[in-house]
């Protein structure tokens, strides 16, 4: 039986996990760096140079920054209103427990409500698998020795 750390990653110390994660990240970055010339060529074919001209050279990024600022304000107002609403509800309903326990339903009452025989309901309650298809109840008994 092989007992190697590669087969049991839970044996690694946190330091080993961080080192492995860092090495993996470094090699993924190297992999993307090696693909950069091809990605640049494809971007140039599909008009990325137009994006660069509009956003960088003509200063279009200023409008993007303005929109991000406006979006941040909207998100802040919406989040703040939710926090205010939650605070209001906490103050209004703290210490109040309006939930109440329901009285247990007897087997006879439940059978009457479901319009089935009490003995059949008790069989259903003991059964492990019940299949209900469009209002028809099918009971499948499972032998306990199999499970």
GROMACS elastic network, one bead per residue, 0.5 to 0.9 nm:
[ bonds ]
;  ai    aj funct       b0    kb
    2     7     6  0.81906   500
    3     6     6  0.85772   500
    3     7     6  0.70852   500
    3     8     6  0.78138   500
    4     7     6  0.54344   500
    4     8     6  0.66379   500
    5     9     6  0.60024   500
    5    10     6  0.81355   500
    5    11     6  0.61806   500
    5    12     6  0.69646   500
    6     9     6  0.60223   500
    6    11     6  0.88440   500
    6    12     6  0.89000   500
    8    11     6  0.57822   500
    8    12     6  0.78663   500
    9    12     6  0.55391   500
    9    17     6  0.86081   500
   10    13     6  0.80222   500
   12    15     6  0.79568   500
   12    16     6  0.58824   500
   12    17     6  0.63716   500
   13    16     6  0.52173   500
   13    17     6  0.63751   500
   13    18     6  0.87896   500
   14    17     6  0.50191   500
   14    18     6  0.62071   500
   14    19     6  0.86322   500
   15    18     6  0.52030   500
   15    19     6  0.62150   500
   15    20     6  0.86404   500
   16    19     6  0.51072   500
   16    20     6  0.61117   500
   16    21     6  0.84939   500
   17    20     6  0.51788   500
   17    21     6  0.60633   500
   17    22     6  0.85649   500
   18    22     6  0.60382   500
   18    23     6  0.85642   500
   19    22     6  0.50797   500
   19    23     6  0.61362   500
   19    24     6  0.85062   500
   20    23     6  0.51599   500
   20    24     6  0.60652   500
   20    25     6  0.85623   500
   21    24     6  0.50916   500
   21    25     6  0.61256   500
   21    26     6  0.85892   500
   22    25     6  0.50696   500
   22    26     6  0.61097   500
   22    27     6  0.86666   500
   23    26     6  0.50335   500
   23    27     6  0.62347   500
   23    28     6  0.86308   500
   24    27     6  0.52636   500
   24    28     6  0.62287   500
   24    29     6  0.86578   500
   25    28     6  0.50928   500
   25    29     6  0.61677   500
   25    30     6  0.86188   500
   26    29     6  0.51173   500
   26    30     6  0.62250   500
   26    31     6  0.86242   500
   27    31     6  0.60694   500
   27    32     6  0.86564   500
   28    32     6  0.62674   500
   28    33     6  0.85387   500
   29    32     6  0.51574   500
   29    33     6  0.60895   500
   29    34     6  0.86610   500
   30    34     6  0.62140   500
   30    35     6  0.87446   500
   31    34     6  0.52487   500
   31    35     6  0.65670   500
   31    36     6  0.89247   500
   32    35     6  0.50699   500
   32    36     6  0.62440   500
   33    36     6  0.50751   500
   33    37     6  0.81324   500
   34    37     6  0.72140   500
   34    38     6  0.85394   500
   35    38     6  0.55951   500
   35    39     6  0.62357   500
   35    40     6  0.86985   500
   36    39     6  0.50160   500
   36    40     6  0.59602   500
   36    41     6  0.85221   500
   37    40     6  0.50912   500
   37    41     6  0.61977   500
   37    42     6  0.87145   500
   38    41     6  0.50518   500
   38    42     6  0.62149   500
   38    43     6  0.85434   500
   39    42     6  0.51547   500
   39    43     6  0.60546   500
   39    44     6  0.85377   500
   40    43     6  0.50465   500
   40    44     6  0.60997   500
   40    45     6  0.86483   500
   40    48     6  0.86113   500
   41    44     6  0.50882   500
   41    45     6  0.62869   500
   41    46     6  0.87870   500
   42    45     6  0.50423   500
   42    46     6  0.63056   500
   42    47     6  0.87503   500
   42    48     6  0.86681   500
   43    46     6  0.51733   500
   43    47     6  0.62736   500
   43    48     6  0.50684   500
   43    49     6  0.76652   500
   44    47     6  0.52325   500
   44    48     6  0.51527   500
   44    49     6  0.57614   500
   44    50     6  0.86530   500
   45    48     6  0.74755   500
   45    49     6  0.86184   500
   46    49     6  0.84313   500
   47    50     6  0.54284   500
   47    51     6  0.70041   500
   48    52     6  0.62512   500
   48    53     6  0.85942   500
   49    53     6  0.60990   500
   49    54     6  0.86136   500
   50    53     6  0.50266   500
   50    54     6  0.61331   500
   50    55     6  0.84444   500
   51    54     6  0.52019   500
   51    55     6  0.58252   500
   51    56     6  0.78916   500
   52    55     6  0.53367   500
   52    56     6  0.53139   500
   52    57     6  0.68467   500
   52    58     6  0.87843   500
   53    56     6  0.56889   500
   53    58     6  0.63236   500
   53    59     6  0.86031   500
   53    60     6  0.88724   500
   54    57     6  0.61175   500
   54    58     6  0.51856   500
   54    59     6  0.68406   500
   54    60     6  0.58028   500
   54    61     6  0.84383   500
   55    58     6  0.59780   500
   55    59     6  0.53296   500
   55    61     6  0.51434   500
   55    62     6  0.83424   500
   55    64     6  0.89288   500
   56    59     6  0.52031   500
   56    60     6  0.65383   500
   56    61     6  0.67167   500
   57    60     6  0.79466   500
   58    61     6  0.85149   500
   59    62     6  0.59687   500
   59    63     6  0.81224   500
   60    63     6  0.56462   500
   60    64     6  0.68921   500
   61    65     6  0.61549   500
   61    66     6  0.85575   500
   62    65     6  0.51061   500
   62    66     6  0.62254   500
   62    67     6  0.86995   500
   63    67     6  0.61948   500
   63    68     6  0.85907   500
   64    67     6  0.50850   500
   64    68     6  0.61606   500
   64    69     6  0.85949   500
   65    68     6  0.50152   500
   65    69     6  0.61776   500
   65    70     6  0.86940   500
   66    69     6  0.50547   500
   66    70     6  0.63128   500
   66    71     6  0.86762   500
   67    71     6  0.60566   500
   67    72     6  0.84461   500
   68    71     6  0.50332   500
   68    72     6  0.60511   500
   68    73     6  0.86333   500
   69    72     6  0.50811   500
   69    73     6  0.63518   500
   69    74     6  0.88105   500
   70    73     6  0.50905   500
   70    74     6  0.63206   500
   70    75     6  0.86680   500
   71    74     6  0.50570   500
   71    75     6  0.60790   500
   71    76     6  0.83995   500
   72    75     6  0.51036   500
   72    76     6  0.59381   500
   72    77     6  0.85446   500
   73    77     6  0.61088   500
   73    78     6  0.85653   500
   74    77     6  0.51750   500
   74    78     6  0.61416   500
   74    79     6  0.84567   500
   75    78     6  0.51485   500
   75    79     6  0.59016   500
   75    80     6  0.82748   500
   76    79     6  0.51017   500
   76    80     6  0.57921   500
   76    81     6  0.84053   500
   77    80     6  0.50265   500
   77    81     6  0.60521   500
   77    82     6  0.86242   500
   78    81     6  0.51768   500
   78    82     6  0.63593   500
   78    83     6  0.87427   500
   79    82     6  0.51287   500
   79    83     6  0.62384   500
   79    84     6  0.86500   500
   80    83     6  0.50070   500
   80    84     6  0.61153   500
   80    85     6  0.85375   500
   81    84     6  0.50250   500
   81    85     6  0.60972   500
   81    86     6  0.85679   500
   82    85     6  0.50248   500
   82    86     6  0.61065   500
   82    87     6  0.85052   500
   83    86     6  0.50870   500
   83    87     6  0.60575   500
   83    88     6  0.85216   500
   84    87     6  0.50402   500
   84    88     6  0.60793   500
   84    89     6  0.86254   500
   85    88     6  0.50776   500
   85    89     6  0.62439   500
   85    90     6  0.86111   500
   86    89     6  0.51228   500
   86    90     6  0.61023   500
   86    91     6  0.86413   500
   87    90     6  0.50562   500
   87    91     6  0.62073   500
   87    92     6  0.85088   500
   88    91     6  0.52500   500
   88    92     6  0.60294   500
   88    93     6  0.85137   500
   89    93     6  0.57927   500
   89    94     6  0.77778   500
   90    93     6  0.54898   500
   90    94     6  0.53258   500
   91    94     6  0.55686   500
   91    95     6  0.89819   500
   92    95     6  0.89114   500
   92    96     6  0.87812   500
   93    96     6  0.55190   500
   93    97     6  0.81842   500
   94    97     6  0.82708   500
   96    99     6  0.89248   500
   97   100     6  0.80040   500
  101   104     6  0.88837   500
  102   105     6  0.86330   500
  105   108     6  0.82391   500
  105   109     6  0.63467   500
  105   110     6  0.65123   500
  106   109     6  0.52812   500
  106   110     6  0.62928   500
  106   111     6  0.85986   500
  107   110     6  0.51603   500
  107   111     6  0.60256   500
  107   112     6  0.85233   500
  107   118     6  0.67278   500
  107   121     6  0.74400   500
  107   122     6  0.75122   500
  108   111     6  0.51217   500
  108   112     6  0.61211   500
  108   113     6  0.86223   500
  108   117     6  0.86164   500
  108   118     6  0.59650   500
  108   121     6  0.88349   500
  109   112     6  0.51203   500
  109   113     6  0.61924   500
  109   114     6  0.86691   500
  109   118     6  0.89768   500
  110   113     6  0.50434   500
  110   114     6  0.61186   500
  110   115     6  0.83279   500
  110   116     6  0.87164   500
  110   118     6  0.83678   500
  110   121     6  0.82805   500
  111   114     6  0.51083   500
  111   115     6  0.57773   500
  111   116     6  0.52220   500
  111   117     6  0.60648   500
  111   118     6  0.53887   500
  111   119     6  0.88378   500
  111   120     6  0.85229   500
  111   121     6  0.62672   500
  112   116     6  0.64711   500
  112   117     6  0.77329   500
  112   118     6  0.79335   500
  113   116     6  0.79941   500
  114   117     6  0.87894   500
  114   121     6  0.89890   500
  116   119     6  0.86560   500
  116   120     6  0.69232   500
  116   121     6  0.68973   500
  117   120     6  0.51959   500
  117   121     6  0.63004   500
  117   122     6  0.87993   500
  118   121     6  0.50531   500
  118   122     6  0.62890   500
  118   123     6  0.86867   500
  119   122     6  0.50949   500
  119   123     6  0.62828   500
  119   124     6  0.86996   500
  120   124     6  0.62369   500
  120   125     6  0.86967   500
  121   125     6  0.61859   500
  121   126     6  0.87234   500
  122   125     6  0.50276   500
  122   126     6  0.63825   500
  122   127     6  0.87073   500
  123   126     6  0.52478   500
  123   127     6  0.61804   500
  123   139     6  0.86188   500
  124   127     6  0.51018   500
  124   128     6  0.82455   500
  124   129     6  0.86567   500
  124   130     6  0.72584   500
  124   139     6  0.70260   500
  125   128     6  0.81130   500
  127   130     6  0.68793   500
  127   139     6  0.71631   500
  127   140     6  0.73821   500
  127   141     6  0.63601   500
  127   142     6  0.79276   500
  128   139     6  0.87518   500
  128   140     6  0.77684   500
  128   141     6  0.70504   500
  128   142     6  0.69293   500
  129   138     6  0.89074   500
  129   139     6  0.66825   500
  129   140     6  0.57105   500
  129   141     6  0.69514   500
  129   142     6  0.75314   500
  130   137     6  0.70229   500
  130   138     6  0.60346   500
  130   139     6  0.50007   500
  130   140     6  0.61930   500
  130   141     6  0.86563   500
  131   136     6  0.82899   500
  131   137     6  0.59847   500
  131   138     6  0.51078   500
  131   139     6  0.63989   500
  131   140     6  0.75231   500
  132   135     6  0.63356   500
  132   136     6  0.56104   500
  132   138     6  0.61453   500
  132   139     6  0.86631   500
  133   136     6  0.52251   500
  133   137     6  0.65687   500
  133   138     6  0.78888   500
  134   137     6  0.84439   500
  142   145     6  0.86483   500
  142   146     6  0.76954   500
  142   147     6  0.80203   500
  143   146     6  0.56900   500
  143   147     6  0.71941   500
  144   147     6  0.53897   500
